């Protein structure tokens, strides 16, 4: 199936697995879809032909890779130098922004284990920190979903 996704398209497009294609390796990660989505698989040969044959597509992927490297560098610096509270707050802010790009305030519906992996901590430590945030009225937890009550305070957490 051929699909043209224009720059003005309102759909959010996320590419997964392209580093494995570029490095000629197997893709061994997994993903969970948290909201309605359409998944398209692009055969390796077609992807490589697009990258090698169209400079604008190659440029787009260079930008994506550069952004990914920058984000990973920032996460590594955070893991190395930030307190657990700051790392959890940043993770909640990042996840919230990813799933509320339209300005809504949808609750975060990700497992505690997945958030703990994202933060780089044990699930028990994450749960204690979430409880602290709940006590400080920064978040609310209902039916296992996290709703951010004070986004600005989470963004600017001092310690």
N, CA, C and O atoms as a GROMACS GRO file, in nm:
protein
  636
    1UNK      N    1   0.085  -0.117   0.000
    1UNK     CA    2   0.000   0.000   0.000
    1UNK      C    3   0.090   0.124   0.000
    1UNK      O    4   0.181   0.134   0.082
    2UNK      N    5   0.064   0.215  -0.090
    2UNK     CA    6   0.141   0.338  -0.098
    2UNK      C    7   0.066   0.448  -0.027
    2UNK      O    8  -0.055   0.462  -0.043
    3UNK      N    9   0.138   0.526   0.050
    3UNK     CA   10   0.073   0.630   0.130
    3UNK      C   11   0.156   0.757   0.122
    3UNK      O   12   0.277   0.753   0.141
    4UNK      N   13   0.093   0.866   0.095
    4UNK     CA   14   0.162   0.994   0.092
    4UNK      C   15   0.123   1.072   0.217
    4UNK      O   16   0.007   1.107   0.236
    5UNK      N   17   0.219   1.098   0.302
    5UNK     CA   18   0.194   1.174   0.425
    5UNK      C   19   0.253   1.312   0.404
    5UNK      O   20   0.375   1.328   0.400
    6UNK      N   21   0.168   1.408   0.392
    6UNK     CA   22   0.213   1.544   0.364
    6UNK      C   23   0.253   1.614   0.493
    6UNK      O   24   0.208   1.575   0.601
    7UNK      N   25   0.336   1.719   0.483
    7UNK     CA   26   0.377   1.795   0.601
    7UNK      C   27   0.260   1.860   0.674
    7UNK      O   28   0.271   1.892   0.792
    8UNK      N   29   0.147   1.879   0.606
    8UNK     CA   30   0.032   1.942   0.669
    8UNK      C   31  -0.063   1.840   0.731
    8UNK      O   32  -0.164   1.877   0.791
    9UNK      N   33  -0.032   1.714   0.717
    9UNK     CA   34  -0.116   1.607   0.772
    9UNK      C   35  -0.122   1.621   0.924
    9UNK      O   36  -0.020   1.643   0.989
   10UNK      N   37  -0.243   1.609   0.981
   10UNK     CA   38  -0.258   1.628   1.125
   10UNK      C   39  -0.221   1.503   1.204
   10UNK      O   40  -0.207   1.509   1.326
   11UNK      N   41  -0.204   1.390   1.137
   11UNK     CA   42  -0.169   1.266   1.206
   11UNK      C   43  -0.025   1.272   1.253
   11UNK      O   44   0.063   1.328   1.187
   12UNK      N   45  -0.002   1.214   1.368
   12UNK     CA   46   0.133   1.206   1.423
   12UNK      C   47   0.200   1.082   1.367
   12UNK      O   48   0.148   0.972   1.379
   13UNK      N   49   0.315   1.101   1.305
   13UNK     CA   50   0.387   0.991   1.244
   13UNK      C   51   0.511   0.961   1.326
   13UNK      O   52   0.591   1.050   1.354
   14UNK      N   53   0.525   0.837   1.366
   14UNK     CA   54   0.642   0.794   1.441
   14UNK      C   55   0.704   0.676   1.368
   14UNK      O   56   0.634   0.584   1.327
   15UNK      N   57   0.834   0.680   1.352
   15UNK     CA   58   0.905   0.573   1.284
   15UNK      C   59   0.975   0.487   1.389
   15UNK      O   60   1.040   0.538   1.480
   16UNK      N   61   0.961   0.356   1.375
   16UNK     CA   62   1.026   0.261   1.465
   16UNK      C   63   1.107   0.163   1.383
   16UNK      O   64   1.065   0.123   1.274
   17UNK      N   65   1.222   0.124   1.433
   17UNK     CA   66   1.298   0.017   1.372
   17UNK      C   67   1.397   0.059   1.265
   17UNK      O   68   1.474  -0.024   1.216
   18UNK      N   69   1.397   0.186   1.228
   18UNK     CA   70   1.487   0.229   1.121
   18UNK      C   71   1.635   0.215   1.157
   18UNK      O   72   1.715   0.188   1.067
   19UNK      N   73   1.678   0.233   1.284
   19UNK     CA   74   1.820   0.212   1.312
   19UNK      C   75   1.865   0.070   1.279
   19UNK      O   76   1.975   0.049   1.228
   20UNK      N   77   1.781  -0.027   1.309
   20UNK     CA   78   1.815  -0.167   1.279
   20UNK      C   79   1.826  -0.186   1.128
   20UNK      O   80   1.914  -0.258   1.081
   21UNK      N   81   1.738  -0.123   1.051
   21UNK     CA   82   1.746  -0.133   0.905
   21UNK      C   83   1.875  -0.072   0.852
   21UNK      O   84   1.943  -0.131   0.768
   22UNK      N   85   1.908   0.046   0.903
   22UNK     CA   86   2.028   0.116   0.856
   22UNK      C   87   2.154   0.036   0.893
   22UNK      O   88   2.249   0.030   0.815
   23UNK      N   89   2.153  -0.024   1.013
   23UNK     CA   90   2.269  -0.101   1.060
   23UNK      C   91   2.266  -0.246   1.013
   23UNK      O   92   2.356  -0.323   1.045
   24UNK      N   93   2.163  -0.284   0.936
   24UNK     CA   94   2.145  -0.420   0.886
   24UNK      C   95   2.144  -0.522   1.000
   24UNK      O   96   2.212  -0.625   0.994
   25UNK      N   97   2.066  -0.492   1.103
   25UNK     CA   98   2.051  -0.579   1.218
   25UNK      C   99   1.904  -0.613   1.236
   25UNK      O  100   1.817  -0.550   1.175
   26UNK      N  101   1.876  -0.712   1.319
   26UNK     CA  102   1.738  -0.745   1.353
   26UNK      C  103   1.686  -0.644   1.454
   26UNK      O  104   1.760  -0.596   1.540
   27UNK      N  105   1.559  -0.611   1.443
   27UNK     CA  106   1.492  -0.522   1.538
   27UNK      C  107   1.438  -0.606   1.651
   27UNK      O  108   1.349  -0.688   1.630
   28UNK      N  109   1.492  -0.587   1.771
   28UNK     CA  110   1.453  -0.674   1.882
   28UNK      C  111   1.382  -0.601   1.995
   28UNK      O  112   1.366  -0.656   2.104
   29UNK      N  113   1.339  -0.478   1.970
   29UNK     CA  114   1.261  -0.405   2.069
   29UNK      C  115   1.114  -0.438   2.052
   29UNK      O  116   1.074  -0.502   1.955
   30UNK      N  117   1.034  -0.394   2.147
   30UNK     CA  118   0.890  -0.410   2.134
   30UNK      C  119   0.824  -0.276   2.168
   30UNK      O  120   0.887  -0.187   2.225
   31UNK      N  121   0.699  -0.265   2.131
   31UNK     CA  122   0.624  -0.142   2.157
   31UNK      C  123   0.480  -0.178   2.190
   31UNK      O  124   0.429  -0.282   2.149
   32UNK      N  125   0.416  -0.089   2.263
   32UNK     CA  126   0.276  -0.105   2.297
   32UNK      C  127   0.203   0.019   2.247
   32UNK      O  128   0.246   0.131   2.273
   33UNK      N  129   0.094  -0.001   2.175
   33UNK     CA  130   0.013   0.110   2.125
   33UNK      C  131  -0.085   0.148   2.236
   33UNK      O  132  -0.162   0.065   2.283
   34UNK      N  133  -0.081   0.275   2.278
   34UNK     CA  134  -0.163   0.321   2.389
   34UNK      C  135  -0.290   0.393   2.345
   34UNK      O  136  -0.378   0.420   2.427
   35UNK      N  137  -0.300   0.423   2.218
   35UNK     CA  138  -0.420   0.487   2.166
   35UNK      C  139  -0.440   0.439   2.023
   35UNK      O  140  -0.353   0.373   1.966
   36UNK      N  141  -0.555   0.471   1.966
   36UNK     CA  142  -0.583   0.424   1.831
   36UNK      C  143  -0.471   0.466   1.737
   36UNK      O  144  -0.427   0.582   1.738
   37UNK      N  145  -0.426   0.371   1.655
   37UNK     CA  146  -0.314   0.399   1.566
   37UNK      C  147  -0.324   0.313   1.441
   37UNK      O  148  -0.389   0.209   1.440
   38UNK      N  149  -0.258   0.358   1.338
   38UNK     CA  150  -0.244   0.279   1.216
   38UNK      C  151  -0.096   0.243   1.206
   38UNK      O  152  -0.010   0.330   1.214
   39UNK      N  153  -0.069   0.116   1.187
   39UNK     CA  154   0.069   0.069   1.178
   39UNK      C  155   0.096   0.026   1.035
   39UNK      O  156   0.020  -0.049   0.975
   40UNK      N  157   0.206   0.077   0.981
   40UNK     CA  158   0.247   0.040   0.846
   40UNK      C  159   0.386  -0.019   0.851
   40UNK      O  160   0.474   0.033   0.920
   41UNK      N  161   0.405  -0.126   0.780
   41UNK     CA  162   0.537  -0.188   0.771
   41UNK      C  163   0.594  -0.156   0.634
   41UNK      O  164   0.529  -0.175   0.531
   42UNK      N  165   0.717  -0.108   0.634
   42UNK     CA  166   0.785  -0.076   0.508
   42UNK      C  167   0.895  -0.181   0.490
   42UNK      O  168   0.984  -0.192   0.574
   43UNK      N  169   0.890  -0.256   0.382
   43UNK     CA  170   0.995  -0.356   0.359
   43UNK      C  171   1.134  -0.291   0.353
   43UNK      O  172   1.150  -0.178   0.307
   44UNK      N  173   1.232  -0.365   0.401
   44UNK     CA  174   1.371  -0.316   0.408
   44UNK      C  175   1.417  -0.258   0.274
   44UNK      O  176   1.473  -0.149   0.270
   45UNK      N  177   1.393  -0.330   0.168
   45UNK     CA  178   1.440  -0.287   0.036
   45UNK      C  179   1.376  -0.154  -0.005
   45UNK      O  180   1.443  -0.066  -0.060
   46UNK      N  181   1.247  -0.139   0.022
   46UNK     CA  182   1.178  -0.014  -0.011
   46UNK      C  183   1.232   0.102   0.072
   46UNK      O  184   1.252   0.212   0.020
   47UNK      N  185   1.255   0.077   0.200
   47UNK     CA  186   1.307   0.182   0.288
   47UNK      C  187   1.445   0.227   0.240
   47UNK      O  188   1.469   0.347   0.225
   48UNK      N  189   1.534   0.132   0.215
   48UNK     CA  190   1.669   0.167   0.171
   48UNK      C  191   1.666   0.239   0.036
   48UNK      O  192   1.744   0.331   0.013
   49UNK      N  193   1.577   0.196  -0.052
   49UNK     CA  194   1.564   0.263  -0.181
   49UNK      C  195   1.519   0.408  -0.162
   49UNK      O  196   1.568   0.497  -0.230
   50UNK      N  197   1.426   0.431  -0.069
   50UNK     CA  198   1.380   0.568  -0.042
   50UNK      C  199   1.493   0.652   0.015
   50UNK      O  200   1.513   0.766  -0.026
   51UNK      N  201   1.568   0.596   0.110
   51UNK     CA  202   1.678   0.671   0.173
   51UNK      C  203   1.786   0.706   0.070
   51UNK      O  204   1.831   0.820   0.063
   52UNK      N  205   1.826   0.606  -0.009
   52UNK     CA  206   1.934   0.628  -0.106
   52UNK      C  207   1.888   0.705  -0.229
   52UNK      O  208   1.970   0.768  -0.297
   53UNK      N  209   1.759   0.701  -0.259
   53UNK     CA  210   1.711   0.760  -0.383
   53UNK      C  211   1.650   0.898  -0.371
   53UNK      O  212   1.629   0.964  -0.472
   54UNK      N  213   1.622   0.944  -0.249
   54UNK     CA  214   1.556   1.073  -0.233
   54UNK      C  215   1.624   1.150  -0.121
   54UNK      O  216   1.611   1.114  -0.004
   55UNK      N  217   1.695   1.255  -0.157
   55UNK     CA  218   1.772   1.333  -0.059
   55UNK      C  219   1.682   1.394   0.048
   55UNK      O  220   1.726   1.408   0.162
   56UNK      N  221   1.558   1.430   0.014
   56UNK     CA  222   1.470   1.490   0.115
   56UNK      C  223   1.431   1.387   0.221
   56UNK      O  224   1.418   1.422   0.339
   57UNK      N  225   1.411   1.262   0.181
   57UNK     CA  226   1.380   1.157   0.279
   57UNK      C  227   1.504   1.128   0.364
   57UNK      O  228   1.493   1.112   0.485
   58UNK      N  229   1.621   1.120   0.301
   58UNK     CA  230   1.745   1.097   0.375
   58UNK      C  231   1.768   1.209   0.477
   58UNK      O  232   1.808   1.184   0.590
   59UNK      N  233   1.741   1.332   0.436
   59UNK     CA  234   1.757   1.447   0.525
   59UNK      C  235   1.662   1.438   0.643
   59UNK      O  236   1.700   1.468   0.756
   60UNK      N  237   1.538   1.397   0.616
   60UNK     CA  238   1.438   1.381   0.724
   60UNK      C  239   1.488   1.280   0.828
   60UNK      O  240   1.477   1.305   0.948
   61UNK      N  241   1.541   1.168   0.782
   61UNK     CA  242   1.589   1.067   0.877
   61UNK      C  243   1.715   1.111   0.949
   61UNK      O  244   1.736   1.073   1.065
   62UNK      N  245   1.798   1.188   0.886
   62UNK     CA  246   1.915   1.244   0.955
   62UNK      C  247   1.869   1.334   1.069
   62UNK      O  248   1.925   1.331   1.178
   63UNK      N  249   1.766   1.416   1.043
   63UNK     CA  250   1.711   1.503   1.148
   63UNK      C  251   1.651   1.419   1.262
   63UNK      O  252   1.671   1.450   1.379
   64UNK      N  253   1.578   1.315   1.226
   64UNK     CA  254   1.518   1.229   1.329
   64UNK      C  255   1.627   1.164   1.414
   64UNK      O  256   1.617   1.162   1.536
   65UNK      N  257   1.729   1.112   1.350
   65UNK     CA  258   1.838   1.046   1.423
   65UNK      C  259   1.910   1.147   1.512
   65UNK      O  260   1.943   1.116   1.627
   66UNK      N  261   1.935   1.266   1.461
   66UNK     CA  262   2.002   1.370   1.540
   66UNK      C  263   1.919   1.406   1.663
   66UNK      O  264   1.974   1.418   1.772
   67UNK      N  265   1.788   1.421   1.647
   67UNK     CA  266   1.700   1.452   1.760
   67UNK      C  267   1.701   1.338   1.862
   67UNK      O  268   1.706   1.363   1.982
   68UNK      N  269   1.697   1.214   1.813
   68UNK     CA  270   1.701   1.099   1.904
   68UNK      C  271   1.830   1.094   1.984
   68UNK      O  272   1.827   1.065   2.104
   69UNK      N  273   1.942   1.123   1.920
   69UNK     CA  274   2.071   1.125   1.990
   69UNK      C  275   2.070   1.233   2.097
   69UNK      O  276   2.115   1.210   2.209
   70UNK      N  277   2.020   1.351   2.062
   70UNK     CA  278   2.013   1.462   2.158
   70UNK      C  279   1.927   1.424   2.279
   70UNK      O  280   1.966   1.449   2.393
   71UNK      N  281   1.810   1.364   2.255
   71UNK     CA  282   1.722   1.323   2.364
   71UNK      C  283   1.789   1.218   2.453
   71UNK      O  284   1.777   1.224   2.575
   72UNK      N  285   1.859   1.124   2.391
   72UNK     CA  286   1.926   1.019   2.470
   72UNK      C  287   2.042   1.077   2.552
   72UNK      O  288   2.064   1.035   2.665
   73UNK      N  289   2.114   1.172   2.496
   73UNK     CA  290   2.220   1.238   2.572
   73UNK      C  291   2.163   1.309   2.694
   73UNK      O  292   2.220   1.301   2.803
   74UNK      N  293   2.051   1.380   2.675
   74UNK     CA  294   1.987   1.450   2.786
   74UNK      C  295   1.940   1.351   2.893
   74UNK      O  296   1.955   1.378   3.012
   75UNK      N  297   1.883   1.238   2.851
   75UNK     CA  298   1.837   1.137   2.947
   75UNK      C  299   1.955   1.077   3.024
   75UNK      O  300   1.944   1.054   3.144
   76UNK      N  301   2.066   1.052   2.956
   76UNK     CA  302   2.184   0.998   3.024
   76UNK      C  303   2.239   1.098   3.126
   76UNK      O  304   2.279   1.059   3.236
   77UNK      N  305   2.241   1.225   3.089
   77UNK     CA  306   2.287   1.327   3.184
   77UNK      C  307   2.194   1.333   3.304
   77UNK      O  308   2.240   1.346   3.418
   78UNK      N  309   2.066   1.324   3.280
   78UNK     CA  310   1.968   1.324   3.388
   78UNK      C  311   1.987   1.203   3.478
   78UNK      O  312   1.984   1.216   3.601
   79UNK      N  313   2.006   1.086   3.419
   79UNK     CA  314   2.029   0.965   3.498
   79UNK      C  315   2.153   0.978   3.585
   79UNK      O  316   2.155   0.933   3.700
   80UNK      N  317   2.255   1.041   3.530
   80UNK     CA  318   2.382   1.051   3.602
   80UNK      C  319   2.379   1.156   3.713
   80UNK      O  320   2.441   1.137   3.818
   81UNK      N  321   2.308   1.266   3.691
   81UNK     CA  322   2.322   1.380   3.782
   81UNK      C  323   2.196   1.427   3.853
   81UNK      O  324   2.205   1.506   3.947
   82UNK      N  325   2.079   1.383   3.812
   82UNK     CA  326   1.956   1.431   3.874
   82UNK      C  327   1.909   1.336   3.984
   82UNK      O  328   1.937   1.217   3.981
   83UNK      N  329   1.837   1.393   4.080
   83UNK     CA  330   1.778   1.310   4.185
   83UNK      C  331   1.664   1.227   4.127
   83UNK      O  332   1.614   1.256   4.019
   84UNK      N  333   1.624   1.125   4.201
   84UNK     CA  334   1.513   1.041   4.157
   84UNK      C  335   1.387   1.125   4.140
   84UNK      O  336   1.313   1.107   4.044
   85UNK      N  337   1.362   1.215   4.233
   85UNK     CA  338   1.243   1.302   4.224
   85UNK      C  339   1.242   1.381   4.094
   85UNK      O  340   1.139   1.388   4.027
   86UNK      N  341   1.355   1.439   4.058
   86UNK     CA  342   1.362   1.518   3.935
   86UNK      C  343   1.346   1.429   3.812
   86UNK      O  344   1.280   1.468   3.716
   87UNK      N  345   1.404   1.309   3.816
   87UNK     CA  346   1.392   1.217   3.702
   87UNK      C  347   1.248   1.172   3.682
   87UNK      O  348   1.200   1.165   3.570
   88UNK      N  349   1.179   1.142   3.793
   88UNK     CA  350   1.039   1.100   3.784
   88UNK      C  351   0.953   1.217   3.736
   88UNK      O  352   0.866   1.200   3.650
   89UNK      N  353   0.978   1.336   3.789
   89UNK     CA  354   0.902   1.454   3.746
   89UNK      C  355   0.922   1.479   3.597
   89UNK      O  356   0.826   1.504   3.525
   90UNK      N  357   1.046   1.472   3.551
   90UNK     CA  358   1.075   1.494   3.409
   90UNK      C  359   1.007   1.388   3.324
   90UNK      O  360   0.953   1.419   3.218
   91UNK      N  361   1.010   1.263   3.368
   91UNK     CA  362   0.946   1.155   3.292
   91UNK      C  363   0.796   1.180   3.281
   91UNK      O  364   0.738   1.164   3.173
   92UNK      N  365   0.732   1.220   3.391
   92UNK     CA  366   0.588   1.247   3.388
   92UNK      C  367   0.557   1.363   3.294
   92UNK      O  368   0.459   1.359   3.219
   93UNK      N  369   0.639   1.466   3.298
   93UNK     CA  370   0.620   1.582   3.211
   93UNK      C  371   0.637   1.540   3.064
   93UNK      O  372   0.557   1.577   2.978
   94UNK      N  373   0.743   1.462   3.037
   94UNK     CA  374   0.768   1.417   2.900
   94UNK      C  375   0.655   1.330   2.847
   94UNK      O  376   0.607   1.350   2.735
   95UNK      N  377   0.612   1.234   2.927
   95UNK     CA  378   0.505   1.142   2.887
   95UNK      C  379   0.375   1.220   2.868
   95UNK      O  380   0.301   1.198   2.772
   96UNK      N  381   0.348   1.311   2.961
   96UNK     CA  382   0.227   1.394   2.951
   96UNK      C  383   0.229   1.474   2.820
   96UNK      O  384   0.128   1.479   2.750
   97UNK      N  385   0.342   1.535   2.788
   97UNK     CA  386   0.353   1.615   2.665
   97UNK      C  387   0.334   1.528   2.541
   97UNK      O  388   0.272   1.571   2.445
   98UNK      N  389   0.387   1.408   2.544
   98UNK     CA  390   0.377   1.320   2.428
   98UNK      C  391   0.232   1.282   2.399
   98UNK      O  392   0.193   1.271   2.283
   99UNK      N  393   0.152   1.262   2.504
   99UNK     CA  394   0.016   1.216   2.484
   99UNK      C  395  -0.089   1.326   2.498
   99UNK      O  396  -0.209   1.299   2.491
  100UNK      N  397  -0.045   1.451   2.517
  100UNK     CA  398  -0.138   1.563   2.528
  100UNK      C  399  -0.095   1.677   2.437
  100UNK      O  400  -0.100   1.794   2.476
  101UNK      N  401  -0.055   1.644   2.318
  101UNK     CA  402  -0.004   1.746   2.226
  101UNK      C  403  -0.113   1.843   2.181
  101UNK      O  404  -0.083   1.952   2.132
  102UNK      N  405  -0.239   1.805   2.197
  102UNK     CA  406  -0.349   1.893   2.155
  102UNK      C  407  -0.396   1.985   2.266
  102UNK      O  408  -0.495   2.055   2.250
  103UNK      N  409  -0.326   1.985   2.380
  103UNK     CA  410  -0.363   2.074   2.490
  103UNK      C  411  -0.459   2.013   2.589
  103UNK      O  412  -0.497   2.078   2.687
  104UNK      N  413  -0.498   1.890   2.566
  104UNK     CA  414  -0.588   1.823   2.661
  104UNK      C  415  -0.508   1.788   2.787
  104UNK      O  416  -0.387   1.808   2.793
  105UNK      N  417  -0.578   1.737   2.884
  105UNK     CA  418  -0.510   1.691   3.006
  105UNK      C  419  -0.550   1.546   3.032
  105UNK      O  420  -0.608   1.513   3.135
  106UNK      N  421  -0.517   1.461   2.934
  106UNK     CA  422  -0.549   1.320   2.947
  106UNK      C  423  -0.458   1.256   3.052
  106UNK      O  424  -0.341   1.292   3.061
  107UNK      N  425  -0.511   1.164   3.130
  107UNK     CA  426  -0.426   1.096   3.228
  107UNK      C  427  -0.323   1.006   3.161
  107UNK      O  428  -0.342   0.961   3.048
  108UNK      N  429  -0.217   0.981   3.232
  108UNK     CA  430  -0.110   0.894   3.185
  108UNK      C  431  -0.151   0.750   3.214
  108UNK      O  432  -0.175   0.713   3.329
  109UNK      N  433  -0.158   0.670   3.109
  109UNK     CA  434  -0.201   0.531   3.122
  109UNK      C  435  -0.088   0.436   3.085
  109UNK      O  436  -0.102   0.355   2.993
  110UNK      N  437   0.023   0.445   3.155
  110UNK     CA  438   0.138   0.358   3.130
  110UNK      C  439   0.167   0.284   3.259
  110UNK      O  440   0.152   0.339   3.368
  111UNK      N  441   0.208   0.161   3.247
  111UNK     CA  442   0.234   0.080   3.366
  111UNK      C  443   0.347   0.140   3.449
  111UNK      O  444   0.436   0.207   3.396
  112UNK      N  445   0.342   0.115   3.577
  112UNK     CA  446   0.448   0.163   3.667
  112UNK      C  447   0.583   0.103   3.628
  112UNK      O  448   0.686   0.169   3.637
  113UNK      N  449   0.582  -0.022   3.584
  113UNK     CA  450   0.707  -0.086   3.540
  113UNK      C  451   0.768  -0.011   3.422
  113UNK      O  452   0.889   0.011   3.418
  114UNK      N  453   0.684   0.027   3.325
  114UNK     CA  454   0.734   0.098   3.207
  114UNK      C  455   0.789   0.236   3.244
  114UNK      O  456   0.892   0.278   3.192
  115UNK      N  457   0.720   0.306   3.334
  115UNK     CA  458   0.770   0.437   3.379
  115UNK      C  459   0.902   0.418   3.453
  115UNK      O  460   0.996   0.496   3.434
  116UNK      N  461   0.910   0.317   3.537
  116UNK     CA  462   1.034   0.290   3.612
  116UNK      C  463   1.150   0.262   3.517
  116UNK      O  464   1.261   0.310   3.540
  117UNK      N  465   1.125   0.185   3.412
  117UNK     CA  466   1.230   0.158   3.313
  117UNK      C  467   1.272   0.287   3.244
  117UNK      O  468   1.391   0.310   3.221
  118UNK      N  469   1.175   0.370   3.210
  118UNK     CA  470   1.204   0.498   3.145
  118UNK      C  471   1.291   0.586   3.234
  118UNK      O  472   1.383   0.654   3.186
  119UNK      N  473   1.261   0.586   3.364
  119UNK     CA  474   1.333   0.670   3.460
  119UNK      C  475   1.468   0.609   3.497
  119UNK      O  476   1.563   0.680   3.530
  120UNK      N  477   1.477   0.477   3.491
  120UNK     CA  478   1.600   0.409   3.530
  120UNK      C  479   1.604   0.381   3.679
  120UNK      O  480   1.705   0.405   3.745
  121UNK      N  481   1.494   0.330   3.733
  121UNK     CA  482   1.486   0.301   3.875
  121UNK      C  483   1.403   0.177   3.898
  121UNK      O  484   1.341   0.124   3.806
  122UNK      N  485   1.402   0.131   4.022
  122UNK     CA  486   1.318   0.017   4.059
  122UNK      C  487   1.172   0.064   4.068
  122UNK      O  488   1.145   0.179   4.103
  123UNK      N  489   1.082  -0.026   4.037
  123UNK     CA  490   0.939   0.007   4.040
  123UNK      C  491   0.898   0.055   4.179
  123UNK      O  492   0.819   0.148   4.191
  124UNK      N  493   0.951  -0.009   4.284
  124UNK     CA  494   0.916   0.030   4.421
  124UNK      C  495   0.958   0.174   4.449
  124UNK      O  496   0.885   0.248   4.515
  125UNK      N  497   1.075   0.214   4.401
  125UNK     CA  498   1.122   0.351   4.421
  125UNK      C  499   1.033   0.450   4.346
  125UNK      O  500   1.002   0.557   4.397
  126UNK      N  501   0.993   0.412   4.226
  126UNK     CA  502   0.903   0.497   4.149
  126UNK      C  503   0.771   0.514   4.224
  126UNK      O  504   0.721   0.626   4.235
  127UNK      N  505   0.715   0.406   4.275
  127UNK     CA  506   0.587   0.412   4.345
  127UNK      C  507   0.597   0.501   4.468
  127UNK      O  508   0.504   0.577   4.496
  128UNK      N  509   0.708   0.493   4.543
  128UNK     CA  510   0.726   0.581   4.659
  128UNK      C  511   0.729   0.728   4.615
  128UNK      O  512   0.669   0.814   4.680
  129UNK      N  513   0.799   0.756   4.506
  129UNK     CA  514   0.809   0.894   4.458
  129UNK      C  515   0.672   0.943   4.409
  129UNK      O  516   0.636   1.057   4.434
  130UNK      N  517   0.597   0.857   4.340
  130UNK     CA  518   0.463   0.895   4.297
  130UNK      C  519   0.374   0.924   4.417
  130UNK      O  520   0.294   1.017   4.414
  131UNK      N  521   0.389   0.846   4.523
  131UNK     CA  522   0.312   0.870   4.646
  131UNK      C  523   0.349   1.005   4.707
  131UNK      O  524   0.262   1.079   4.754
  132UNK      N  525   0.478   1.037   4.706
  132UNK     CA  526   0.522   1.169   4.755
  132UNK      C  527   0.458   1.280   4.671
  132UNK      O  528   0.406   1.378   4.726
  133UNK      N  529   0.460   1.266   4.539
  133UNK     CA  530   0.402   1.366   4.451
  133UNK      C  531   0.252   1.380   4.475
  133UNK      O  532   0.196   1.490   4.471
  134UNK      N  533   0.188   1.266   4.501
  134UNK     CA  534   0.044   1.268   4.529
  134UNK      C  535   0.019   1.345   4.659
  134UNK      O  536  -0.073   1.426   4.666
  135UNK      N  537   0.101   1.320   4.762
  135UNK     CA  538   0.087   1.391   4.888
  135UNK      C  539   0.112   1.539   4.876
  135UNK      O  540   0.055   1.619   4.950
  136UNK      N  541   0.198   1.577   4.782
  136UNK     CA  542   0.229   1.718   4.758
  136UNK      C  543   0.130   1.783   4.660
  136UNK      O  544   0.146   1.899   4.623
  137UNK      N  545   0.027   1.708   4.620
  137UNK     CA  546  -0.078   1.756   4.529
  137UNK      C  547  -0.024   1.794   4.390
  137UNK      O  548  -0.080   1.880   4.323
  138UNK      N  549   0.085   1.728   4.348
  138UNK     CA  550   0.138   1.749   4.214
  138UNK      C  551   0.069   1.659   4.113
  138UNK      O  552   0.056   1.694   3.996
  139UNK      N  553   0.024   1.543   4.160
  139UNK     CA  554  -0.046   1.447   4.075
  139UNK      C  555  -0.165   1.389   4.151
  139UNK      O  556  -0.174   1.399   4.273
  140UNK      N  557  -0.255   1.329   4.075
  140UNK     CA  558  -0.364   1.250   4.132
  140UNK      C  559  -0.355   1.112   4.068
  140UNK      O  560  -0.316   1.100   3.951
  141UNK      N  561  -0.390   1.010   4.143
  141UNK     CA  562  -0.391   0.875   4.088
  141UNK      C  563  -0.530   0.818   4.108
  141UNK      O  564  -0.577   0.804   4.220
  142UNK      N  565  -0.595   0.786   3.996
  142UNK     CA  566  -0.730   0.728   3.999
  142UNK      C  567  -0.734   0.609   3.907
  142UNK      O  568  -0.697   0.618   3.790
  143UNK      N  569  -0.778   0.497   3.959
  143UNK     CA  570  -0.792   0.375   3.881
  143UNK      C  571  -0.662   0.340   3.808
  143UNK      O  572  -0.665   0.293   3.695
  144UNK      N  573  -0.549   0.364   3.874
  144UNK     CA  574  -0.420   0.332   3.816
  144UNK      C  575  -0.366   0.432   3.716
  144UNK      O  576  -0.255   0.416   3.666
  145UNK      N  577  -0.444   0.536   3.686
  145UNK     CA  578  -0.404   0.638   3.590
  145UNK      C  579  -0.351   0.760   3.664
  145UNK      O  580  -0.404   0.798   3.768
  146UNK      N  581  -0.246   0.819   3.609
  146UNK     CA  582  -0.184   0.936   3.672
  146UNK      C  583  -0.232   1.061   3.600
  146UNK      O  584  -0.217   1.074   3.478
  147UNK      N  585  -0.289   1.153   3.676
  147UNK     CA  586  -0.332   1.282   3.622
  147UNK      C  587  -0.245   1.389   3.685
  147UNK      O  588  -0.233   1.396   3.808
  148UNK      N  589  -0.184   1.471   3.604
  148UNK     CA  590  -0.096   1.576   3.656
  148UNK      C  591  -0.181   1.695   3.699
  148UNK      O  592  -0.254   1.753   3.620
  149UNK      N  593  -0.169   1.729   3.828
  149UNK     CA  594  -0.246   1.840   3.885
  149UNK      C  595  -0.173   1.973   3.871
  149UNK      O  596  -0.235   2.077   3.850
  150UNK      N  597  -0.040   1.969   3.882
  150UNK     CA  598   0.038   2.092   3.878
  150UNK      C  599   0.159   2.072   3.787
  150UNK      O  600   0.269   2.043   3.833
  151UNK      N  601   0.136   2.088   3.657
  151UNK     CA  602   0.239   2.065   3.556
  151UNK      C  603   0.358   2.159   3.574
  151UNK      O  604   0.473   2.117   3.564
  152UNK      N  605   0.330   2.286   3.602
  152UNK     CA  606   0.439   2.384   3.616
  152UNK      C  607   0.531   2.350   3.733
  152UNK      O  608   0.653   2.361   3.721
  153UNK      N  609   0.474   2.309   3.844
  153UNK     CA  610   0.555   2.272   3.960
  153UNK      C  611   0.640   2.148   3.930
  153UNK      O  612   0.756   2.141   3.971
  154UNK      N  613   0.582   2.052   3.859
  154UNK     CA  614   0.659   1.933   3.820
  154UNK      C  615   0.774   1.972   3.728
  154UNK      O  616   0.886   1.921   3.744
  155UNK      N  617   0.749   2.060   3.631
  155UNK     CA  618   0.853   2.104   3.539
  155UNK      C  619   0.968   2.173   3.610
  155UNK      O  620   1.083   2.159   3.570
  156UNK      N  621   0.936   2.246   3.716
  156UNK     CA  622   1.036   2.329   3.784
  156UNK      C  623   1.078   2.274   3.919
  156UNK      O  624   1.124   2.349   4.005
  157UNK      N  625   1.062   2.145   3.939
  157UNK     CA  626   1.099   2.083   4.066
  157UNK      C  627   1.246   2.111   4.097
  157UNK      O  628   1.333   2.088   4.013
  158UNK      N  629   1.275   2.160   4.215
  158UNK     CA  630   1.411   2.201   4.250
  158UNK      C  631   1.500   2.086   4.296
  158UNK      O  632   1.621   2.090   4.274
  159UNK      N  633   1.444   1.986   4.358
  159UNK     CA  634   1.528   1.876   4.411
  159UNK      C  635   1.466   1.743   4.382
  159UNK      O  636   1.522   1.640   4.419
   0.00000   0.00000   0.00000
